[in-house]
Amino acid sequence: MRRPRVDWMTRADDAILEFLLNEGNRPLNATPAVVQANINYEISHVRNRLRELHSAGLVEYYDEDRGIYRITEKGRAYLAGEIDAEELEK
């Protein structure tokens, strides 16, 4: 599977999206702290990357008041290599 690459994305972005996809099982809804505990990046970096992924439409809020995120269909398509890099440019 070949994923599109864009300048603003980092390795942490893939790790975050893969964690939220939960290896193809039922996608997870998670706070930045839960994501951080499972992918071993600093919490501040995870929060920043989640904001960027949200801005790009790859994740969305499941519960904005509680800060819980989930992967979107666009995020799933990115992981599957089904979208073009232009769709991810800001």
Rosetta silent file (secondary structure, phi, psi, omega in degrees, C-alpha in Angstrom):
SEQUENCE: MRRPRVDWMTRADDAILEFLLNEGNRPLNATPAVVQANINYEISHVRNRLRELHSAGLVEYYDEDRGIYRITEKGRAYLAGEIDAEELEK
SCORE:     score description
SCORE:     0.000 S_00000001
   1 L     0.000  126.254 -178.311    0.000    0.000    0.000 S_00000001
   2 L  -108.216  119.873 -179.159    1.471    3.300   -1.096 S_00000001
   3 L   -96.624  146.879  176.673    0.394    6.368    0.833 S_00000001
   4 L   -67.292  146.999  178.064    0.573    9.899   -0.487 S_00000001
   5 L  -116.922  131.762  175.352    3.336   12.052    1.008 S_00000001
   6 L  -131.554  153.961 -172.534    3.008   15.737    1.693 S_00000001
   7 L   -58.565  -35.505 -173.661    5.483   18.117    3.319 S_00000001
   8 L   -78.815  -14.436 -176.833    3.444   18.926    6.405 S_00000001
   9 L   -82.920  150.250 -179.519    2.922   15.310    7.470 S_00000001
  10 L  -124.148  171.642  176.070    5.209   13.525    9.958 S_00000001
  11 H   -61.336  -33.154  179.551    5.820    9.919   11.014 S_00000001
  12 H   -61.717  -33.319 -179.532    3.702   10.598   14.065 S_00000001
  13 H   -60.462  -46.266  177.594    0.721   11.275   11.796 S_00000001
  14 H   -61.494  -43.716 -179.446    0.819    7.748   10.400 S_00000001
  15 H   -61.694  -42.389  179.331    1.212    6.296   13.898 S_00000001
  16 H   -62.968  -50.144 -178.301   -1.763    8.312   15.180 S_00000001
  17 H   -63.420  -41.941  178.614   -4.010    7.341   12.271 S_00000001
  18 H   -64.083  -38.809  177.084   -3.010    3.684   12.456 S_00000001
  19 H   -62.904  -46.417 -178.315   -3.722    3.636   16.191 S_00000001
  20 H   -66.763  -28.861  177.123   -7.154    5.211   15.696 S_00000001
  21 H   -73.473  -24.286  175.972   -7.961    2.749   12.914 S_00000001
  22 L    61.321   45.169  176.229   -7.176   -0.058   15.361 S_00000001
  23 L    53.281   39.209  175.056   -5.723   -2.407   12.741 S_00000001
  24 L    83.702   -9.437  176.018   -8.935   -2.553   10.733 S_00000001
  25 L   -78.310 -163.142  178.742  -11.117   -3.559   13.646 S_00000001
  26 L   -59.742  121.336 -178.881  -13.662   -1.208   15.131 S_00000001
  27 L   -56.764  148.113 -179.761  -12.023    2.261   15.032 S_00000001
  28 L   -89.919  149.613  167.969  -11.080    3.763   18.356 S_00000001
  29 L  -109.103  123.772 -171.567  -12.291    6.998   19.867 S_00000001
  30 E  -147.603  149.712  172.896   -9.435    8.411   21.921 S_00000001
  31 L   -81.824  162.999  175.252   -8.101   11.451   23.724 S_00000001
  32 H   -54.914  -36.788 -179.383   -4.605   12.738   22.953 S_00000001
  33 H   -64.843  -39.335  178.386   -3.388   11.158   26.219 S_00000001
  34 H   -67.580  -42.722  177.124   -4.646    7.709   25.206 S_00000001
  35 H   -59.986  -48.919 -178.376   -3.032    8.065   21.776 S_00000001
  36 H   -57.164  -41.679 -178.186    0.235    9.226   23.363 S_00000001
  37 H   -65.481  -19.982 -176.191    0.332    6.276   25.744 S_00000001
  38 H  -105.558  -12.587 -178.277    0.114    3.886   22.798 S_00000001
  39 H  -121.380   -2.910  173.444    2.453    5.428   20.230 S_00000001
  40 L    61.787   41.977  167.653    5.272    6.808   22.414 S_00000001
  41 L  -114.378  154.790  178.345    5.385   10.414   21.250 S_00000001
  42 L   -60.043  144.756 -176.920    5.306   13.366   23.649 S_00000001
  43 H   -58.889  -39.166  179.826    1.786   14.505   24.536 S_00000001
  44 H   -63.417  -37.443  178.407    2.409   18.037   23.225 S_00000001
  45 H   -68.909  -42.356  178.745    3.462   16.594   19.852 S_00000001
  46 H   -61.506  -45.491  178.647    0.419   14.303   19.721 S_00000001
  47 H   -59.882  -45.153  179.724   -1.921   17.221   20.477 S_00000001
  48 H   -61.875  -45.767 -178.696   -0.275   19.344   17.790 S_00000001
  49 H   -66.757  -38.260  176.441   -0.437   16.568   15.208 S_00000001
  50 H   -61.868  -38.730  176.279   -4.092   15.813   16.022 S_00000001
  51 H   -62.155  -42.987  178.978   -4.902   19.484   15.396 S_00000001
  52 H   -65.879  -43.664  178.707   -3.125   19.294   12.023 S_00000001
  53 H   -64.297  -36.420  176.470   -4.839   16.025   11.103 S_00000001
  54 H   -64.734  -44.631  179.403   -8.185   17.552   12.115 S_00000001
  55 H   -60.073  -34.311 -179.974   -7.509   20.584    9.941 S_00000001
  56 L   -85.080   -4.260  179.270   -6.809   18.251    6.993 S_00000001
  57 L    81.290   14.593 -179.529   -9.997   16.249    7.598 S_00000001
  58 L   -87.889  -23.436  171.450   -8.187   13.024    8.498 S_00000001
  59 E  -131.851  161.297  177.292   -9.568   12.950   12.041 S_00000001
  60 E  -139.965  166.445  174.853  -12.658   14.496   13.579 S_00000001
  61 E   -77.856  130.347  167.858  -14.011   15.080   17.028 S_00000001
  62 E   -83.193  -41.148  177.294  -16.080   12.256   18.418 S_00000001
  63 E  -145.858   97.781 -175.495  -16.734   14.431   21.477 S_00000001
  64 H   -63.782  -38.722 -179.443  -15.254   17.919   21.227 S_00000001
  65 H   -60.889  -33.612 -179.472  -16.089   18.872   24.817 S_00000001
  66 H   -99.470   -0.359  177.770  -14.041   15.938   26.127 S_00000001
  67 L    69.811   36.378 -178.276  -11.329   16.189   23.442 S_00000001
  68 E  -101.998  128.165 -178.823  -11.992   12.761   21.963 S_00000001
  69 E  -107.834  160.751  170.060  -10.942   12.139   18.360 S_00000001
  70 E  -147.657  159.017  179.444  -11.681    9.468   15.780 S_00000001
  71 E   -75.484  146.862  178.030  -10.435    8.744   12.274 S_00000001
  72 L   -97.359  173.828  174.214  -12.557    9.924    9.321 S_00000001
  73 H   -61.554  -37.438  176.883  -13.312    8.170    6.047 S_00000001
  74 H   -62.871  -39.368  176.849  -10.687   10.439    4.472 S_00000001
  75 H   -63.652  -40.491  176.567   -8.202    9.234    7.085 S_00000001
  76 H   -64.309  -42.222  179.470   -9.031    5.634    6.258 S_00000001
  77 H   -63.877  -38.481  176.444   -8.620    6.357    2.548 S_00000001
  78 H   -59.864  -49.859 -178.977   -5.221    7.933    3.246 S_00000001
  79 H   -61.216  -33.156 -179.813   -4.036    4.833    5.131 S_00000001
  80 L   -82.521   -4.764 -179.065   -5.283    2.614    2.304 S_00000001
  81 L    73.660   26.836 -174.774   -3.437    4.733   -0.294 S_00000001
  82 L   -99.143    4.447  178.626   -6.701    5.624   -1.995 S_00000001
  83 L  -126.168  158.341  179.546   -6.331    9.424   -2.149 S_00000001
  84 L   -86.974  153.737  179.115   -3.944   11.739   -3.964 S_00000001
  85 H   -57.946  -34.168 -179.515   -1.414   13.957   -2.223 S_00000001
  86 H   -59.490  -30.022  178.997   -3.159   17.048   -3.622 S_00000001
  87 H   -69.255  -16.376 -178.093   -6.173   16.232   -1.472 S_00000001
  88 H  -104.363   -7.027  179.324   -3.971   16.607    1.609 S_00000001
  89 L   -69.399  145.902 -179.617   -2.238   19.850    0.660 S_00000001
  90 L   -92.270    0.000    0.000   -3.192   22.840    2.752 S_00000001
